[in-house]
């Protein structure tokens, strides 16, 4: 299958990574001061031969096709079934969209691996090889109910790191994209393209008291993880006079992929989530990072969560206060932690 892909967003060309792939010299070695520097240099070597702009355009093309499938589906007659319980659903459209996405991407890039929500096999893990990560419909419950906060999320990972991300909400015609090192962008319904965050000079973060916080409820409605989720929600919302953080308010959009994008845009200040999966957040992760945000763990003390760790705390870009807000939220947990099987 040949894909005819037209670029939907204009971004700068990739930086030349060839220097990072040459043998290390004493000056290069002296500039590498930590393991993270080494990892970043190796990642640049691995992606240096990839045309990330072309891959981004292909993902946009495929996402648009998936969006048309979602828009043409009738959720009122779309057959659905439970995965875990009545709050964890999958529809025929989920499966059809992923089948289309997988067929297109594996034809266009036969040497790349594919990790998708609906085709996932127990025990399958992300490898260092270039891998497409797909959530065909993130926000399936929203889709079933006709609530227009639903998206397709597509990403490319290399060395277990996201390097290209595309998230499309076809119902609101909002397209979020990012390429490592090239920034993050939002294409609005009128076709205009805006670099993220939407406020180019975002305000500092001064504490949870000034934050609009995104949370999701998940499908696990009892047990210790549920108790932690509900306790934290109460604490975040409660007045400081009774031991709460008195955040501005809490929003639950029903889509982790879009929550990451809203934080990247600066429309939300942070998103705290445990229990979702790599396909929910992979594209949003690189979009957030390219917009100046950071991702820590939903559990206290971990500043370097993995894509497959199921624990995410997304913070918007800010000139100051990011780490302080993370630590304040961790303190609110009072030593409690989410525990999920990976």
Beta strands, then each sheet from edge to edge (+ up, - down):
strand 1: 80-82
strand 2: 89-91
strand 3: 113-116
strand 4: 131-138
strand 5: 151-158
strand 6: 161-169
strand 7: 174-179
strand 8: 183-187
strand 9: 193-195
strand 10: 212-215
strand 11: 249-251
strand 12: 270-274
strand 13: 294-296
strand 14: 311-315
sheet 1: 1+ 2-
sheet 2: 3+ 4+ 5- 6+ 7- 8+ 9-
sheet 3: 11+ 10+ 12+ 14- 13+
end
